[in-house]
Amino acid sequence: MPTSDNSHFNTIVIGVGSMGSAACFHLSQRNQKVLGLEQFTSPHEKGAHGAHTRIIRKAYFEHPDYVPLLEKAYANWHLIEQLSGEQLYVPTGLLYAGPPGNDLLQRIREAAQLYQIPLEEWDGAQLKQRFPQFTLPANAEVMFEPEAGFLYPDKAIEAMIALSIRAGATIRQQCPVLSWEADELGVKVFTEHETFTADKLIITAGPWAGSMIAGAQQHLQITQQTLAWYTPPADVPQNAQQFPCWLIAEERVPGAYYGFPALPNHGPNGWKIAHHHAGKPTHPDDTNRTINENELATLGKFMQQYLGVADDALITTKTCLYSNSPDEHFVIDLLPGNHQRVSVAWGFSGHGFKFTSVVGEILADLSMYGKTPLPAQFLQADRLSMI
Ligand SMILES: Cc1cc2nc3c(=O)[nH]c(=O)nc-3n(C[C@H](O)[C@H](O)[C@H](O)COP(=O)(O)OP(=O)(O)OC[C@H]3O[C@@H](n4cnc5c(N)ncnc54)[C@H](O)[C@@H]3O)c2cc1C
């Protein structure tokens, strides 16, 4: 296969979705010669970043070790907003609720205490006063994280791609990578028509990570997640100024339900809901993304019970893919056995988008220096003794 002119780069990034666009952004800001290769046209709805909104929060129930990274992620989002002139983060606050003694709520409290994250405990009267849209069980515990909100994933990826190009990066859309190899001299990346070379490689292939990273496939479970939008009841405040993001746990139901305000100018104009828990296993190239009717019925019932939507309020549905690692924590690391040339980030397990802006920085560090000063060592692959 011929090697095209001008095809040698400092770093090639395979997959310019959430994490890949951020890696391109950080590397190009550091004057690295970067090539991002994307199989579709990013942003798109076929991988992990579709469906218009992503929650960002700091009182991290998944593990408090993520909190310092979140602080950096917030700062980096702010920087990307300033450089792009786009609003990417909307600070709505986040309402948490669940049955008394709920484990997830307890872990939120613990993370908040450990890192002094503002977290308000509310009684029923406070909830009614602030957000009368919610009808919760009388004994529900209710908390509010004022510094949480949501991000626009599609706008964020567009902004990071545009800033990368502005800083000199080359982004090739519609350019699937077939394979790659690394040796002591550098890396080669093969596409259908061209071969590119670089000193370093970053693989951020999301749900397709298994086909690009030997050893990841058997540890990665891709699941299909259902999202649904509903018309809010008439005459209640429904937009981001008067309605928060929310996350509600239920007795004996794994994970939690979560949702967003209506956004008149971004995606379907209604209240969005999803269940944060691994859904039906699938393959990322499986085009049959049929909505599971039982799952949809459960989401509809939840919206009727907790938010008073009408029986026929469903506006539309979508599916999106989670890439679940065995312990539901991310894997961000150098790939062993490749002369310190290949960095990978995968297994974001349905909670990675909020970190995108800092994961790109970690990947830029790993790629350029083989290590990062950011506290991300707990996400190294050796904890899974797999690759
Ligand atoms: C329904 C749903 C709700 C979520 N909600 C939240 C939330 O509220 N908050 C939050 O923080 N996170 C949330 N997440 C998780 C978050 O969106 C993901 O963790 C994040 O988008 C993962 O980013 P990624 O870069 O790994 O994958 P992607 O964004 O999918 O990027 C991978 C890219 O690689 C490309 N690619 C793959 N293989 C190749 C190849 N061979 N050649 C070229 N390109 C290739 C793909 O086309 C894709 O563009 C949610 C996820 C889903 C599905």
The ligand as an SDF file (V2000), in Angstrom:
LIG
                    3D

 53 58  0  0  0  0  0  0  0  0999 V2000
  -27.7780    6.7740   26.3600 C   0  0  0  0  0  0  0  0  0  0  0  0
  -26.5100    7.3170   26.9190 C   0  0  0  0  0  0  0  0  0  0  0  0
  -26.5660    8.2490   27.9210 C   0  0  0  0  0  0  0  0  0  0  0  0
  -25.3860    8.7490   28.4920 C   0  0  0  0  0  0  0  0  0  0  0  0
  -25.4730    9.7110   29.4450 N   0  0  0  0  0  0  0  0  0  0  0  0
  -24.3470   10.2450   29.9620 C   0  0  0  0  0  0  0  0  0  0  0  0
  -24.4210   11.3230   30.8670 C   0  0  0  0  0  0  0  0  0  0  0  0
  -25.5150   11.8120   31.1860 O   0  0  0  0  0  0  0  0  0  0  0  0
  -23.2600   11.8350   31.3530 N   0  0  0  0  0  0  0  0  0  0  0  0
  -22.0450   11.3440   30.9830 C   0  0  0  0  0  0  0  0  0  0  0  0
  -21.0290   11.8450   31.4730 O   0  0  0  0  0  0  0  0  0  0  0  0
  -21.9420   10.3210   30.1060 N   0  0  0  0  0  0  0  0  0  0  0  0
  -23.0550    9.7720   29.5800 C   0  0  0  0  0  0  0  0  0  0  0  0
  -22.9750    8.7720   28.6550 N   0  0  0  0  0  0  0  0  0  0  0  0
  -21.6660    8.1960   28.3190 C   0  0  0  0  0  0  0  0  0  0  0  0
  -20.8930    8.9920   27.3010 C   0  0  0  0  0  0  0  0  0  0  0  0
  -21.7170    9.5040   26.2900 O   0  0  0  0  0  0  0  0  0  0  0  0
  -19.8110    8.0760   26.7390 C   0  0  0  0  0  0  0  0  0  0  0  0
  -19.0560    7.5630   27.8400 O   0  0  0  0  0  0  0  0  0  0  0  0
  -18.8800    8.7880   25.7850 C   0  0  0  0  0  0  0  0  0  0  0  0
  -19.6010    9.3920   24.7460 O   0  0  0  0  0  0  0  0  0  0  0  0
  -17.8950    7.7530   25.2120 C   0  0  0  0  0  0  0  0  0  0  0  0
  -17.0470    8.4070   24.2870 O   0  0  0  0  0  0  0  0  0  0  0  0
  -16.1280    7.5800   23.2740 P   0  0  0  0  0  0  0  0  0  0  0  0
  -15.2230    8.5670   22.6760 O   0  0  0  0  0  0  0  0  0  0  0  0
  -15.5780    6.4070   23.9810 O   0  0  0  0  0  0  0  0  0  0  0  0
  -17.1430    7.0060   22.1710 O   0  0  0  0  0  0  0  0  0  0  0  0
  -17.7660    7.7800   20.8970 P   0  0  0  0  0  0  0  0  0  0  0  0
  -18.1850    9.1470   21.2530 O   0  0  0  0  0  0  0  0  0  0  0  0
  -18.7990    6.8620   20.3210 O   0  0  0  0  0  0  0  0  0  0  0  0
  -16.5430    7.9010   19.9110 O   0  0  0  0  0  0  0  0  0  0  0  0
  -15.9120    6.8010   19.3010 C   0  0  0  0  0  0  0  0  0  0  0  0
  -15.6670    7.1940   17.8650 C   0  0  0  0  0  0  0  0  0  0  0  0
  -14.7690    6.3050   17.2500 O   0  0  0  0  0  0  0  0  0  0  0  0
  -15.1660    6.1240   15.9060 C   0  0  0  0  0  0  0  0  0  0  0  0
  -14.5410    4.8960   15.4110 N   0  0  0  0  0  0  0  0  0  0  0  0
  -14.6730    3.6530   15.9220 C   0  0  0  0  0  0  0  0  0  0  0  0
  -13.9520    2.7600   15.2280 N   0  0  0  0  0  0  0  0  0  0  0  0
  -13.3410    3.4560   14.2360 C   0  0  0  0  0  0  0  0  0  0  0  0
  -12.4720    3.0790   13.1760 C   0  0  0  0  0  0  0  0  0  0  0  0
  -12.0910    1.8070   12.9750 N   0  0  0  0  0  0  0  0  0  0  0  0
  -12.0280    4.0480   12.3390 N   0  0  0  0  0  0  0  0  0  0  0  0
  -12.3920    5.3450   12.5130 C   0  0  0  0  0  0  0  0  0  0  0  0
  -13.2600    5.7470   13.4890 N   0  0  0  0  0  0  0  0  0  0  0  0
  -13.7140    4.8190   14.3450 C   0  0  0  0  0  0  0  0  0  0  0  0
  -16.6820    6.0590   16.0420 C   0  0  0  0  0  0  0  0  0  0  0  0
  -17.3390    6.2380   14.7990 O   0  0  0  0  0  0  0  0  0  0  0  0
  -16.9440    7.1620   17.0280 C   0  0  0  0  0  0  0  0  0  0  0  0
  -17.1500    8.4090   16.3940 O   0  0  0  0  0  0  0  0  0  0  0  0
  -24.1290    8.2650   28.0600 C   0  0  0  0  0  0  0  0  0  0  0  0
  -24.0740    7.3190   27.0320 C   0  0  0  0  0  0  0  0  0  0  0  0
  -25.2420    6.8610   26.4520 C   0  0  0  0  0  0  0  0  0  0  0  0
  -25.1550    5.8590   25.3420 C   0  0  0  0  0  0  0  0  0  0  0  0
  1  2  1  0
  2  3  1  0
  2 52  2  0
  3  4  2  0
  4  5  1  0
  4 50  1  0
  5  6  2  0
  6  7  1  0
  6 13  1  0
  7  8  2  0
  7  9  1  0
  9 10  1  0
 10 11  2  0
 10 12  1  0
 12 13  2  0
 13 14  1  0
 14 15  1  0
 14 50  1  0
 15 16  1  0
 16 17  1  0
 16 18  1  0
 18 19  1  0
 18 20  1  0
 20 21  1  0
 20 22  1  0
 22 23  1  0
 23 24  1  0
 24 25  2  0
 24 26  1  0
 24 27  1  0
 27 28  1  0
 28 29  2  0
 28 30  1  0
 28 31  1  0
 31 32  1  0
 32 33  1  0
 33 34  1  0
 33 48  1  0
 34 35  1  0
 35 36  1  0
 35 46  1  0
 36 37  1  0
 36 45  1  0
 37 38  2  0
 38 39  1  0
 39 40  1  0
 39 45  2  0
 40 41  1  0
 40 42  2  0
 42 43  1  0
 43 44  2  0
 44 45  1  0
 46 47  1  0
 46 48  1  0
 48 49  1  0
 50 51  2  0
 51 52  1  0
 52 53  1  0
M  END
$$$$
